[in-house]
Amino acid sequence: MADGQGVTVTGAGLVLPTGVGLPAADPVFAGRSAVRHLNGTVDLAGAIGAPVSGFVPPAGTEGHDRAVQMAAAAADEAWHGARLDAVRPASDRVAVLVSLSKGGVFALARWAEEGGAALPQIARADPAAAGRLLAGRFGLTGPVVTPVTACASGGHALAWAAGLIRRGTVDAALVGAAEASLHPLVLGGYRRMGVLAEPGDDPAAAVRPFSATRRGFAVGEGAGVLVLESSASAARRGVRPLAHIAGWAAGCHAAGLTDVEVGGETLGRLIRDALARAAVPPEAVDYVHAHGTATRANDLAEARAIHAALGRAAEGVSVSSTKGSHGHLLGAAAAVETVLTVLAIGRSLVPPTVNLTDPDPAIGLDCTPLRARARRLRQAVKIAAGFGGQMVAIVLSAPRGEDA
């Protein structure tokens, strides 16, 4: 049996800089950017980013870190969308794999400012804080697992959860990640590393994945949560899948914290392995949702990996990065972008790469510049990568006719 066979997506939830809920993805598909100056939001001169404006924490999350609250908002939407509030598997048959990657940055900062004495505060700042809250919120007693692999955390959570379901350990899982790190501690570190885009005259045009003039990313905040479920469980509950998790593969190029494997060899192998496990030939791939950080090294290495994995089929595949629209959501990036990929499959619409007015000829791919493109997406690949060389590739398939 191929990896991922029988694993479906039955619910999805989003928190984006453009709002709370799946409709917040509409500006992403419309090619608009939420990146702006952070004056008055973050005490860091010249900082730009993509905050969630006007966010109202869900009931029952008072006192928790902002990232935990965003995870709860996305999970509420995914849970209700999957109709788990009506009919659900037994509580011990549902896992929770929702990561904060860096933990609750604001809660951690408050704990440090208060002298490090308040244990309840630090207990709300670790990477598993969202998972624990969600287990209690929905009355779940199955496994709570927190993959922490930097910007690939949400992708590894999805792969881990799909494995639990495929092996029959659980029937369903809440899967995803959240990030709220628009804090000088985080932004200052990235600035010193030289990976942040300069705002220029228009911050909304600053993040330019796959562009010849790309110079880095802007940090965003938000959350993405999916409900994964076995095909048998979804059928018993009468829920139509939004997509299938057809295959996955994970690996690492551990050369250093920020070093990129310039040839993309490891990532290319992971894409090939994920496709093989999904029994999907390269020529059947319609869309690759790239990691696409808009840094010089990452985008080129990622393009080389796609070429290596797909061969001549890369000429006909649609590629895009949505980070120019919602910013780099760091630990939540893979989760949010997987939700966007599920929406792309449902809409038969490839989200655009905003600000791509001058494609880098070295990339050599159709990166869907500026405007979304109508296309039937039967097979899609989501790529995620994180500092330390941690990578994962996920193959998502459109629902089959018998799922209707």
Secondary structure in CASP SS format (residue, H / E / C, confidence):
PFRMAT SS
TARGET T0000
AUTHOR 0000-0000-0000
METHOD secondary structure of the structure
MODEL  1
M C 1.00
A C 1.00
D C 1.00
G C 1.00
Q C 1.00
G C 1.00
V E 1.00
T E 1.00
V E 1.00
T E 1.00
G E 1.00
A E 1.00
G E 1.00
L E 1.00
V E 1.00
L E 1.00
P C 1.00
T C 1.00
G E 1.00
V E 1.00
G C 1.00
L H 1.00
P H 1.00
A H 1.00
A H 1.00
D H 1.00
P H 1.00
V H 1.00
F H 1.00
A C 1.00
G C 1.00
R C 1.00
S C 1.00
A C 1.00
V C 1.00
R E 1.00
H E 1.00
L C 1.00
N C 1.00
G C 1.00
T C 1.00
V C 1.00
D C 1.00
L C 1.00
A C 1.00
G C 1.00
A C 1.00
I E 1.00
G E 1.00
A E 1.00
P C 1.00
V C 1.00
S C 1.00
G C 1.00
F C 1.00
V C 1.00
P C 1.00
P C 1.00
A C 1.00
G C 1.00
T C 1.00
E C 1.00
G C 1.00
H C 1.00
D C 1.00
R H 1.00
A H 1.00
V H 1.00
Q H 1.00
M H 1.00
A H 1.00
A H 1.00
A H 1.00
A H 1.00
A H 1.00
D H 1.00
E H 1.00
A H 1.00
W H 1.00
H H 1.00
G H 1.00
A C 1.00
R C 1.00
L C 1.00
D C 1.00
A C 1.00
V C 1.00
R C 1.00
P C 1.00
A C 1.00
S H 1.00
D H 1.00
R H 1.00
V E 1.00
A E 1.00
V E 1.00
L E 1.00
V E 1.00
S E 1.00
L C 1.00
S C 1.00
K C 1.00
G C 1.00
G C 1.00
V H 1.00
F H 1.00
A H 1.00
L H 1.00
A H 1.00
R H 1.00
W H 1.00
A H 1.00
E H 1.00
E C 1.00
G C 1.00
G C 1.00
A C 1.00
A C 1.00
L H 1.00
P H 1.00
Q H 1.00
I H 1.00
A H 1.00
R C 1.00
A C 1.00
D C 1.00
P C 1.00
A C 1.00
A H 1.00
A H 1.00
G H 1.00
R H 1.00
L H 1.00
L H 1.00
A H 1.00
G H 1.00
R H 1.00
F C 1.00
G C 1.00
L C 1.00
T C 1.00
G C 1.00
P C 1.00
V E 1.00
V C 1.00
T C 1.00
P C 1.00
V C 1.00
T C 1.00
A H 1.00
C H 1.00
A H 1.00
S H 1.00
G H 1.00
G H 1.00
H H 1.00
A H 1.00
L H 1.00
A H 1.00
W H 1.00
A H 1.00
A H 1.00
G H 1.00
L H 1.00
I H 1.00
R H 1.00
R C 1.00
G C 1.00
T C 1.00
V C 1.00
D C 1.00
A E 1.00
A E 1.00
L E 1.00
V E 1.00
G E 1.00
A E 1.00
A E 1.00
E E 1.00
A C 1.00
S C 1.00
L C 1.00
H C 1.00
P H 1.00
L H 1.00
V H 1.00
L H 1.00
G H 1.00
G H 1.00
Y H 1.00
R H 1.00
R H 1.00
M H 1.00
G C 1.00
V C 1.00
L E 1.00
A C 1.00
E C 1.00
P C 1.00
G C 1.00
D C 1.00
D C 1.00
P H 1.00
A H 1.00
A H 1.00
A C 1.00
V C 1.00
R C 1.00
P C 1.00
F C 1.00
S E 1.00
A C 1.00
T C 1.00
R C 1.00
R C 1.00
G C 1.00
F E 1.00
A C 1.00
V E 1.00
G E 1.00
E C 1.00
G E 1.00
A E 1.00
G E 1.00
V E 1.00
L E 1.00
V E 1.00
L E 1.00
E E 1.00
S E 1.00
S H 1.00
A H 1.00
S H 1.00
A H 1.00
A H 1.00
R H 1.00
R H 1.00
G C 1.00
V C 1.00
R C 1.00
P C 1.00
L C 1.00
A E 1.00
H E 1.00
I E 1.00
A E 1.00
G E 1.00
W E 1.00
A E 1.00
A E 1.00
G E 1.00
C E 1.00
H C 1.00
A C 1.00
A C 1.00
G C 1.00
L C 1.00
T C 1.00
D C 1.00
V C 1.00
E C 1.00
V C 1.00
G C 1.00
G C 1.00
E H 1.00
T H 1.00
L H 1.00
G H 1.00
R H 1.00
L H 1.00
I H 1.00
R H 1.00
D H 1.00
A H 1.00
L H 1.00
A H 1.00
R H 1.00
A H 1.00
A C 1.00
V C 1.00
P C 1.00
P H 1.00
E H 1.00
A H 1.00
V C 1.00
D C 1.00
Y E 1.00
V E 1.00
H E 1.00
A C 1.00
H C 1.00
G C 1.00
T C 1.00
A C 1.00
T C 1.00
R H 1.00
A H 1.00
N H 1.00
D H 1.00
L H 1.00
A H 1.00
E H 1.00
A H 1.00
R H 1.00
A H 1.00
I H 1.00
H H 1.00
A H 1.00
A H 1.00
L H 1.00
G H 1.00
R H 1.00
A H 1.00
A H 1.00
E H 1.00
G H 1.00
V C 1.00
S E 1.00
V E 1.00
S E 1.00
S C 1.00
T C 1.00
K H 1.00
G H 1.00
S H 1.00
H H 1.00
G C 1.00
H E 1.00
L C 1.00
L H 1.00
G H 1.00
A H 1.00
A H 1.00
A H 1.00
A H 1.00
V H 1.00
E H 1.00
T H 1.00
V H 1.00
L H 1.00
T H 1.00
V H 1.00
L H 1.00
A H 1.00
I H 1.00
G H 1.00
R H 1.00
S C 1.00
L E 1.00
V E 1.00
P C 1.00
P C 1.00
T E 1.00
V C 1.00
N C 1.00
L C 1.00
T C 1.00
D C 1.00
P E 1.00
D C 1.00
P C 1.00
A C 1.00
I C 1.00
G C 1.00
L C 1.00
D E 1.00
C C 1.00
T C 1.00
P E 1.00
L C 1.00
R C 1.00
A C 1.00
R E 1.00
A E 1.00
R C 1.00
R C 1.00
L C 1.00
R C 1.00
Q E 1.00
A E 1.00
V E 1.00
K E 1.00
I E 1.00
A E 1.00
A E 1.00
G E 1.00
F C 1.00
G C 1.00
G C 1.00
Q E 1.00
M E 1.00
V E 1.00
A E 1.00
I E 1.00
V E 1.00
L E 1.00
S E 1.00
A C 1.00
P C 1.00
R C 1.00
G H 1.00
E H 1.00
D H 1.00
A C 1.00
END
